[in-house]
């Protein structure tokens, strides 16, 4: 729990609570366009099925926004490694397999445009 009167940043809040709140904000705002293939896509090649949660895209976007804030300069390759998991190879030993790059690229691009719109509105307000 954060004391009253202290500054609160992303690092002070638990990741799950931040992602839940920010994904709800992204869904309410309606500024993120969902791709048409959202309900059938797998998040990685080693997955067997698509995700059951219909809001998984917003949750992933919130998680990626938090990671961008904490680790500036992270790219699609870094997100593929972060969201990658262990691939089961049957009788062979398991190995780390990266997640889908298309999803990371699309979310990163939409977050970039969302930030660009925010800063352009902010500059417009401060112009004399």
MMTF fields as JSON, N, C-alpha, C and O atoms, coordinates in Angstrom:
{
  "mmtfVersion": "1.0.0",
  "mmtfProducer": "UNKNOWN",
  "numBonds": 511,
  "numAtoms": 512,
  "numGroups": 128,
  "numChains": 1,
  "numModels": 1,
  "chainsPerModel": [1],
  "groupsPerChain": [128],
  "chainIdList": ["A"],
  "bondAtomList": [4, 2, 8, 6, 12, 10, 16, 14, 20, 18, 24, 22, 28, 26, 32, 30, 36, 34, 40, 38, 44, 42, 48, 46, 52, 50, 56, 54, 60, 58, 64, 62, 68, 66, 72, 70, 76, 74, 80, 78, 84, 82, 88, 86, 92, 90, 96, 94, 100, 98, 104, 102, 108, 106, 112, 110, 116, 114, 120, 118, 124, 122, 128, 126, 132, 130, 136, 134, 140, 138, 144, 142, 148, 146, 152, 150, 156, 154, 160, 158, 164, 162, 168, 166, 172, 170, 176, 174, 180, 178, 184, 182, 188, 186, 192, 190, 196, 194, 200, 198, 204, 202, 208, 206, 212, 210, 216, 214, 220, 218, 224, 222, 228, 226, 232, 230, 236, 234, 240, 238, 244, 242, 248, 246, 252, 250, 256, 254, 260, 258, 264, 262, 268, 266, 272, 270, 276, 274, 280, 278, 284, 282, 288, 286, 292, 290, 296, 294, 300, 298, 304, 302, 308, 306, 312, 310, 316, 314, 320, 318, 324, 322, 328, 326, 332, 330, 336, 334, 340, 338, 344, 342, 348, 346, 352, 350, 356, 354, 360, 358, 364, 362, 368, 366, 372, 370, 376, 374, 380, 378, 384, 382, 388, 386, 392, 390, 396, 394, 400, 398, 404, 402, 408, 406, 412, 410, 416, 414, 420, 418, 424, 422, 428, 426, 432, 430, 436, 434, 440, 438, 444, 442, 448, 446, 452, 450, 456, 454, 460, 458, 464, 462, 468, 466, 472, 470, 476, 474, 480, 478, 484, 482, 488, 486, 492, 490, 496, 494, 500, 498, 504, 502, 508, 506],
  "bondOrderList": [1, 1, 1, 1, 1, 1, 1, 1, 1, 1, 1, 1, 1, 1, 1, 1, 1, 1, 1, 1, 1, 1, 1, 1, 1, 1, 1, 1, 1, 1, 1, 1, 1, 1, 1, 1, 1, 1, 1, 1, 1, 1, 1, 1, 1, 1, 1, 1, 1, 1, 1, 1, 1, 1, 1, 1, 1, 1, 1, 1, 1, 1, 1, 1, 1, 1, 1, 1, 1, 1, 1, 1, 1, 1, 1, 1, 1, 1, 1, 1, 1, 1, 1, 1, 1, 1, 1, 1, 1, 1, 1, 1, 1, 1, 1, 1, 1, 1, 1, 1, 1, 1, 1, 1, 1, 1, 1, 1, 1, 1, 1, 1, 1, 1, 1, 1, 1, 1, 1, 1, 1, 1, 1, 1, 1, 1, 1],
  "groupList": [{"groupName": "UNK", "atomNameList": ["N", "CA", "C", "O"], "elementList": ["N", "C", "C", "O"], "formalChargeList": [0, 0, 0, 0], "bondAtomList": [1, 0, 2, 1, 3, 2], "bondOrderList": [1, 1, 2], "singleLetterCode": "X", "chemCompType": "L-PEPTIDE LINKING"}],
  "groupTypeList": [0, 0, 0, 0, 0, 0, 0, 0, 0, 0, 0, 0, 0, 0, 0, 0, 0, 0, 0, 0, 0, 0, 0, 0, 0, 0, 0, 0, 0, 0, 0, 0, 0, 0, 0, 0, 0, 0, 0, 0, 0, 0, 0, 0, 0, 0, 0, 0, 0, 0, 0, 0, 0, 0, 0, 0, 0, 0, 0, 0, 0, 0, 0, 0, 0, 0, 0, 0, 0, 0, 0, 0, 0, 0, 0, 0, 0, 0, 0, 0, 0, 0, 0, 0, 0, 0, 0, 0, 0, 0, 0, 0, 0, 0, 0, 0, 0, 0, 0, 0, 0, 0, 0, 0, 0, 0, 0, 0, 0, 0, 0, 0, 0, 0, 0, 0, 0, 0, 0, 0, 0, 0, 0, 0, 0, 0, 0, 0],
  "groupIdList": [1, 2, 3, 4, 5, 6, 7, 8, 9, 10, 11, 12, 13, 14, 15, 16, 17, 18, 19, 20, 21, 22, 23, 24, 25, 26, 27, 28, 29, 30, 31, 32, 33, 34, 35, 36, 37, 38, 39, 40, 41, 42, 43, 44, 45, 46, 47, 48, 49, 50, 51, 52, 53, 54, 55, 56, 57, 58, 59, 60, 61, 62, 63, 64, 65, 66, 67, 68, 69, 70, 71, 72, 73, 74, 75, 76, 77, 78, 79, 80, 81, 82, 83, 84, 85, 86, 87, 88, 89, 90, 91, 92, 93, 94, 95, 96, 97, 98, 99, 100, 101, 102, 103, 104, 105, 106, 107, 108, 109, 110, 111, 112, 113, 114, 115, 116, 117, 118, 119, 120, 121, 122, 123, 124, 125, 126, 127, 128],
  "secStructList": [7, 7, 7, 6, 6, 1, 7, 7, 7, 4, 4, 4, 1, 7, 2, 2, 2, 2, 2, 2, 2, 2, 2, 2, 2, 2, 2, 2, 2, 7, 7, 1, 7, 7, 7, 6, 6, 6, 6, 6, 7, 7, 1, 5, 6, 6, 7, 1, 1, 7, 7, 1, 7, 6, 6, 2, 2, 2, 2, 2, 2, 2, 2, 2, 2, 2, 2, 2, 2, 2, 1, 6, 6, 7, 7, 2, 2, 2, 2, 2, 2, 2, 6, 7, 3, 3, 3, 3, 3, 6, 6, 3, 3, 3, 3, 3, 3, 7, 5, 7, 2, 2, 2, 2, 2, 2, 2, 2, 2, 2, 2, 2, 2, 2, 2, 2, 2, 2, 2, 2, 2, 2, 2, 2, 2, 2, 7, 7],
  "xCoordList": [0.843, 0.0, 0.885, 1.882, 0.515, 1.296, 0.739, -0.476, 1.633, 1.203, 0.58, 0.937, -0.344, -1.027, -0.057, 0.689, -0.068, 0.786, 2.103, 2.836, 2.432, 3.67, 3.394, 2.276, 4.408, 4.273, 4.195, 4.937, 3.31, 3.141, 3.554, 3.055, 4.452, 4.877, 4.505, 3.919, 4.855, 4.56, 5.305, 4.811, 6.479, 7.273, 6.663, 6.937, 5.839, 5.239, 4.013, 3.625, 3.401, 2.166, 2.525, 3.457, 1.788, 2.061, 1.722, 0.773, 2.487, 2.266, 0.862, 0.276, 0.324, -0.996, -2.074, -2.952, -2.003, -2.997, -2.88, -3.891, -1.644, -1.452, -1.991, -2.704, -1.646, -2.094, -3.606, -4.209, -4.224, -5.683, -6.343, -7.302, -5.831, -6.422, -6.162, -7.06, -4.948, -4.626, -5.306, -5.689, -5.459, -6.179, -7.65, -8.251, -8.236, -9.622, -9.723, -10.699, -8.716, -8.702, -8.59, -9.284, -7.716, -7.562, -8.849, -9.21, -9.533, -10.782, -11.864, -12.614, -11.947, -12.96, -12.72, -13.667, -11.455, -11.159, -11.503, -11.893, -11.364, -11.719, -10.758, -11.108, -9.564, -8.609, -7.71, -7.029, -7.7, -6.916, -7.819, -8.858, -7.417, -8.181, -7.722, -6.528, -8.677, -8.354, -8.291, -9.124, -7.325, -7.289, -8.458, -9.02, -8.814, -9.958, -9.656, -10.583, -8.398, -8.016, -7.784, -7.172, -8.253, -7.953, -8.482, -7.873, -9.592, -10.21, -9.649, -9.926, -8.871, -8.379, -6.861, -6.329, -6.16, -4.703, -4.123, -4.645, -3.03, -2.265, -1.184, -0.746, -0.752, 0.263, 1.679, 2.63, 1.837, 3.156, 2.978, 1.894, 4.048, 3.96, 3.803, 3.231, 4.297, 4.234, 2.909, 2.682, 2.032, 0.712, -0.205, -0.056, -1.15, -2.078, -3.373, -3.959, -3.831, -5.109, -4.952, -3.967, -5.951, -6.006, -6.451, -6.945, -6.277, -6.64, -8.155, -8.866, -8.634, -10.069, -10.578, -11.731, -9.734, -10.146, -10.305, -9.352, -11.474, -11.652, -10.878, -10.679, -10.44, -9.719, -8.212, -7.52, -7.698, -6.286, -5.416, -4.298, -5.91, -5.138, -4.884, -3.781, -5.913, -5.759, -4.804, -3.999, -4.897, -4.017, -2.563, -1.664, -2.327, -0.964, -0.447, 0.728, -1.323, -0.911, -0.543, 0.428, -1.305, -0.99, 0.332, 1.138, 0.549, 1.795, 2.983, 4.038, 2.807, 3.882, 4.149, 5.299, 3.098, 3.287, 4.095, 4.956, 3.825, 4.58, 6.039, 6.942, 6.267, 7.639, 8.397, 9.589, 7.711, 8.357, 8.736, 9.802, 7.871, 8.16, 9.363, 10.208, 9.436, 10.51, 11.829, 12.899, 11.753, 12.959, 12.911, 12.479, 13.349, 13.333, 14.249, 15.305, 13.835, 14.647, 14.372, 15.059, 13.399, 13.092, 12.351, 11.477, 12.707, 12.117, 11.289, 10.966, 10.955, 10.12, 10.857, 10.244, 12.156, 12.93, 12.896, 12.782, 12.995, 12.926, 11.564, 11.468, 10.501, 9.159, 8.92, 8.235, 9.469, 9.319, 9.968, 9.449, 11.107, 11.796, 11.084, 10.995, 10.569, 9.881, 8.624, 8.371, 7.837, 6.572, 6.714, 5.717, 7.934, 8.169, 8.109, 8.22, 7.934, 7.831, 8.606, 9.274, 8.496, 9.161, 8.345, 7.144, 9.001, 8.333, 8.606, 9.752, 7.537, 7.669, 7.92, 7.158, 8.977, 9.377, 9.193, 9.918, 8.256, 8.033, 9.149, 9.401, 9.827, 10.895, 12.199, 13.119, 12.296, 13.485, 13.409, 12.321, 14.526, 14.492, 13.787, 13.847, 13.125, 12.428, 13.405, 14.499, 12.977, 13.784, 12.888, 11.671, 13.503, 12.761, 12.367, 13.198, 11.118, 10.616, 10.032, 9.329, 10.31, 9.856, 8.387, 7.853, 7.746, 6.339, 6.23, 7.237, 5.015, 4.753, 5.277, 5.062, 5.956, 6.466, 5.427, 5.506, 4.455, 3.429, 2.568, 2.223, 2.223, 1.401, 2.186, 1.653, 3.435, 4.266, 4.463, 4.414, 4.687, 4.893, 3.649, 3.739, 2.493, 1.237, 0.881, 0.463, 1.042, 0.739, 1.724, 1.332, 2.993, 3.996, 3.716, 3.878, 3.304, 2.986, 1.764, 1.752, 0.736, -0.467, -0.185, -0.74, 0.668, 1.043, 1.875, 1.771, 2.693, 3.506, 2.608, 2.832, 1.597, 0.685, -0.162, -0.482, -0.527, -1.301, -0.471, -0.994, 0.803, 1.682, 1.898, 1.962, 2.011, 2.197, 0.984, 1.146, -0.226, -1.441, -1.481, -1.873, -1.081, -1.082, -0.135, -0.503, 1.094, 2.068, 1.712, 2.006, 1.085, 0.682, -0.444, -0.479, -1.369, -2.41, -1.794, -2.212, -0.802, -0.135, 0.597, 0.549, 1.273, 1.968, 0.976, 1.238, -0.16, -1.179, -1.743, -2.065, -1.864, -2.377, -1.38, -1.784, -0.085, 0.931, 1.427, 2.276, 0.916, 1.332, 0.732, -0.374, 1.473, 0.979, 0.591, 0.154],
  "yCoordList": [-1.174, 0.0, 1.232, 1.291, 2.224, 3.449, 4.493, 4.664, 5.19, 6.214, 7.399, 7.696, 8.064, 9.21, 10.377, 10.661, 11.05, 12.207, 11.9, 12.828, 10.635, 10.3, 10.118, 9.793, 10.328, 10.161, 8.675, 7.866, 8.331, 6.945, 6.803, 7.522, 5.887, 5.608, 4.176, 3.457, 3.78, 2.417, 1.4, 0.293, 1.762, 0.839, 0.602, -0.422, 1.534, 1.405, 0.504, 0.01, 0.285, -0.494, -1.905, -2.09, -2.894, -4.263, -4.402, -3.78, -5.212, -5.332, -5.806, -5.322, -6.744, -7.272, -6.199, -6.076, -5.426, -4.366, -3.291, -2.8, -2.922, -1.914, -2.403, -1.676, -3.645, -4.174, -4.279, -4.002, -4.678, -4.795, -3.429, -3.286, -2.434, -1.09, -0.437, 0.181, -0.569, 0.086, -0.603, 0.058, -1.927, -2.613, -2.219, -2.093, -2.022, -1.542, -0.133, 0.195, 0.7, 2.053, 2.013, 2.757, 1.144, 1.033, 0.557, 1.015, -0.36, -0.871, 0.208, 0.36, 0.959, 2.02, 3.151, 3.692, 3.512, 4.667, 4.398, 5.317, 3.157, 2.807, 3.343, 3.387, 3.751, 4.312, 3.257, 3.532, 2.056, 0.977, 0.172, -0.336, 0.063, -0.736, -2.189, -2.483, -3.077, -4.495, -5.06, -4.712, -5.922, -6.562, -7.533, -8.011, -7.814, -8.696, -10.149, -10.934, -10.516, -11.894, -12.143, -13.147, -11.264, -11.322, -12.591, -13.073, -13.129, -14.271, -15.614, -16.629, -15.654, -16.937, -17.077, -18.157, -16.003, -16.034, -16.706, -16.566, -17.438, -17.973, -16.962, -16.203, -16.944, -15.973, -16.463, -15.693, -17.72, -18.266, -19.527, -20.108, -19.936, -21.113, -22.399, -23.369, -22.418, -23.641, -23.797, -24.826, -22.809, -22.907, -23.752, -23.781, -24.433, -25.253, -24.526, -24.752, -23.65, -22.968, -21.466, -20.984, -20.743, -19.305, -19.069, -19.985, -17.854, -17.539, -17.454, -17.059, -17.823, -17.82, -16.451, -16.108, -15.666, -14.36, -13.391, -13.202, -12.773, -11.852, -10.544, -9.828, -10.22, -8.971, -9.173, -8.321, -10.275, -10.561, -9.535, -9.259, -8.978, -8.003, -6.741, -6.194, -6.282, -5.096, -5.372, -4.516, -6.572, -6.928, -7.002, -6.553, -7.562, -7.624, -6.22, -5.927, -5.352, -3.97, -3.238, -2.482, -3.453, -2.818, -3.344, -2.58, -4.629, -5.223, -4.688, -4.406, -4.55, -4.029, -2.556, -2.118, -1.79, -0.377, -0.252, 0.622, -1.113, -1.098, -1.465, -0.844, -2.469, -2.885, -1.79, -1.59, -1.076, 0.025, 1.13, 1.732, 1.397, 2.431, 2.043, 2.884, 0.782, 0.341, 0.114, 0.349, -0.34, -0.651, 0.092, -0.468, 1.342, 2.118, 1.47, 0.938, 1.52, 0.973, -0.483, -1.07, -1.084, -2.483, -2.568, -1.751, -3.551, -3.695, -4.958, -5.611, -5.283, -6.451, -7.727, -8.659, -7.778, -8.967, -9.214, -10.357, -8.151, -8.282, -8.755, -9.584, -8.228, -8.669, -10.114, -10.841, -10.546, -11.948, -12.862, -13.935, -12.428, -13.249, -13.209, -14.23, -12.029, -11.898, -12.758, -13.45, -12.719, -13.446, -14.863, -15.569, -15.281, -16.65, -17.61, -17.209, -18.861, -19.891, -21.126, -21.156, -22.127, -23.394, -24.208, -24.406, -24.678, -25.532, -26.985, -27.398, -27.738, -29.159, -29.92, -29.806, -30.683, -31.402, -32.908, -33.669, -33.344, -34.777, -35.41, -35.017, -36.398, -37.079, -36.293, -36.604, -35.291, -34.432, -33.378, -33.087, -32.81, -31.801, -30.516, -30.154, -29.839, -28.597, -27.438, -27.419, -26.473, -25.289, -24.061, -24.164, -22.892, -21.642, -21.335, -21.395, -21.014, -20.639, -19.238, -18.935, -18.395, -17.006, -16.903, -17.757, -15.841, -15.617, -14.938, -14.693, -14.641, -14.053, -12.625, -11.826, -12.316, -10.968, -10.025, -8.816, -10.556, -9.705, -9.037, -7.862, -9.774, -9.212, -8.126, -7.049, -8.399, -7.415, -6.169, -5.05, -6.36, -5.229, -4.367, -3.14, -4.993, -4.255, -3.494, -2.338, -4.123, -3.45, -2.314, -1.235, -2.546, -1.5, -0.3, 0.842, -0.544, 0.543, 1.324, 2.553, 0.617, 1.316, 2.105, 3.188, 1.577, 2.33, 3.557, 4.601, 3.425, 4.556, 5.672, 6.842, 5.322, 6.339, 6.933, 8.121, 6.129, 6.644, 7.666, 8.703, 7.386, 8.331, 9.583, 10.692, 9.405, 10.546, 11.48, 12.7, 10.917, 11.733, 12.476, 13.642, 11.812, 12.44, 13.633, 14.709, 13.442, 14.526, 15.658, 16.819, 15.346, 16.421, 17.252, 18.468, 16.612, 17.364, 18.224, 19.361, 17.676, 18.412, 19.633, 20.706, 19.48, 20.609, 21.65, 22.85, 21.195, 22.115, 22.963, 24.134, 22.395, 23.141, 24.188, 25.234, 23.917, 24.818, 25.849, 26.675, 25.816, 26.819, 28.17, 28.262, 29.21, 30.568, 31.267, 32.417],
  "zCoordList": [0.0, 0.0, 0.0, 0.72, -0.817, -0.936, 0.023, 0.127, 0.723, 1.677, 0.946, -0.194, 1.608, 1.024, 0.915, 1.853, -0.226, -0.413, -1.096, -1.438, -1.31, -1.992, -3.478, -3.88, -4.272, -5.715, -6.047, -5.491, -6.94, -7.342, -8.799, -9.664, -9.066, -10.43, -10.771, -9.962, -11.977, -12.423, -11.571, -11.356, -11.087, -10.275, -8.896, -8.27, -8.414, -7.085, -7.068, -6.009, -8.216, -8.3, -8.755, -9.539, -8.265, -8.701, -10.185, -10.662, -10.916, -12.357, -12.724, -13.692, -11.958, -12.29, -12.146, -13.0, -11.065, -10.864, -11.94, -12.443, -12.295, -13.333, -14.668, -15.359, -15.032, -16.319, -16.38, -17.417, -15.273, -15.251, -15.419, -16.178, -14.712, -14.781, -16.136, -16.708, -16.651, -17.922, -19.1, -20.066, -19.03, -20.109, -20.115, -21.182, -18.937, -18.875, -19.454, -20.128, -19.191, -19.755, -21.278, -21.971, -21.803, -23.251, -23.91, -24.994, -23.25, -23.811, -23.781, -24.745, -22.673, -22.556, -23.54, -24.111, -23.741, -24.593, -26.052, -26.772, -26.497, -27.867, -28.914, -30.094, -28.524, -29.474, -30.102, -31.09, -29.54, -30.135, -31.05, -30.629, -32.294, -33.243, -33.141, -33.199, -32.99, -32.927, -34.34, -35.177, -34.619, -35.929, -36.09, -35.105, -37.331, -37.576, -37.217, -37.016, -37.134, -36.842, -35.358, -34.991, -34.516, -33.081, -32.398, -31.443, -32.872, -32.189, -32.638, -31.999, -33.715, -34.208, -34.138, -34.393, -33.797, -33.841, -32.595, -31.489, -32.81, -31.693, -31.347, -32.212, -30.103, -29.697, -29.967, -29.832, -30.341, -30.658, -31.495, -31.543, -32.148, -33.007, -32.208, -32.704, -30.991, -30.189, -29.457, -28.819, -29.53, -28.899, -29.778, -30.999, -29.147, -29.906, -30.23, -31.289, -29.331, -29.513, -29.332, -28.773, -29.821, -29.575, -28.133, -27.474, -27.651, -26.27, -26.106, -27.029, -24.935, -24.66, -24.225, -24.487, -23.566, -23.069, -24.243, -24.999, -24.422, -25.55, -25.389, -26.37, -24.176, -23.928, -23.813, -23.256, -24.326, -24.168, -24.891, -24.457, -25.974, -26.743, -25.922, -25.938, -25.203, -24.36, -23.201, -22.835, -22.628, -21.514, -21.98, -21.269, -23.165, -23.707, -24.013, -23.79, -24.525, -24.812, -23.524, -23.499, -22.463, -21.18, -20.635, -20.104, -20.764, -20.297, -21.092, -20.526, -22.403, -23.238, -22.941, -22.972, -22.653, -22.306, -21.022, -20.911, -20.058, -18.804, -19.048, -18.486, -19.881, -20.173, -20.921, -20.685, -21.827, -22.549, -21.575, -21.7, -20.609, -19.614, -18.753, -18.447, -18.367, -17.477, -18.208, -17.648, -19.453, -20.219, -21.548, -22.556, -21.557, -22.785, -23.815, -23.475, -25.066, -26.139, -26.439, -27.275, -25.792, -26.066, -27.398, -27.689, -28.188, -29.511, -29.627, -28.635, -30.86, -31.122, -30.727, -30.206, -30.969, -30.609, -29.101, -28.658, -28.324, -26.871, -26.402, -25.497, -27.017, -26.644, -27.034, -26.313, -28.157, -28.551, -27.52, -27.212, -26.992, -25.999, -24.65, -23.969, -24.253, -22.967, -22.931, -21.944, -24.001, -24.027, -24.579, -24.732, -24.876, -25.307, -24.13, -22.971, -24.447, -23.408, -23.825, -24.859, -22.998, -23.246, -24.238, -24.051, -25.293, -26.267, -25.906, -25.734, -25.799, -25.482, -26.776, -27.736, -26.789, -27.996, -27.871, -28.512, -27.074, -26.92, -26.118, -24.979, -26.71, -25.987, -26.019, -25.264, -26.871, -26.925, -25.828, -25.33, -25.449, -24.387, -24.845, -26.02, -23.915, -24.281, -24.476, -23.912, -25.292, -25.558, -25.526, -25.678, -25.325, -25.351, -26.792, -27.698, -26.992, -28.302, -28.189, -27.225, -29.15, -29.098, -29.485, -30.193, -29.006, -29.33, -30.689, -31.353, -31.09, -32.397, -32.469, -31.556, -33.547, -33.738, -34.31, -34.094, -35.037, -35.65, -34.588, -34.713, -33.552, -32.476, -31.747, -31.478, -31.43, -30.731, -31.588, -31.078, -32.885, -33.786, -33.89, -33.861, -34.012, -34.158, -32.883, -32.95, -31.736, -30.465, -30.224, -29.779, -30.514, -30.31, -31.204, -30.776, -32.426, -33.341, -32.871, -32.931, -32.405, -31.941, -30.659, -30.472, -29.776, -28.572, -28.935, -28.29, -29.962, -30.399, -30.928, -30.62, -31.719, -32.243, -31.137, -31.173, -30.16, -29.025, -28.246, -27.838, -28.041, -27.352, -28.2, -27.669, -29.518, -30.407, -30.358, -30.327, -30.35, -30.249, -28.916, -28.865, -27.849, -26.526, -26.493, -26.022, -26.996, -26.952, -27.91, -27.622, -29.041, -29.948, -29.332, -29.516, -28.602, -27.897, -26.798, -26.581, -26.11, -25.038, -25.591, -24.99, -26.729, -27.341, -27.843, -27.764, -28.358, -28.85, -27.709, -27.912, -26.534, -25.386, -24.893, -24.387, -25.036, -24.501, -25.511, -25.176, -26.731, -27.721, -27.389, -26.857, -27.709, -27.443, -28.715, -28.679]
}
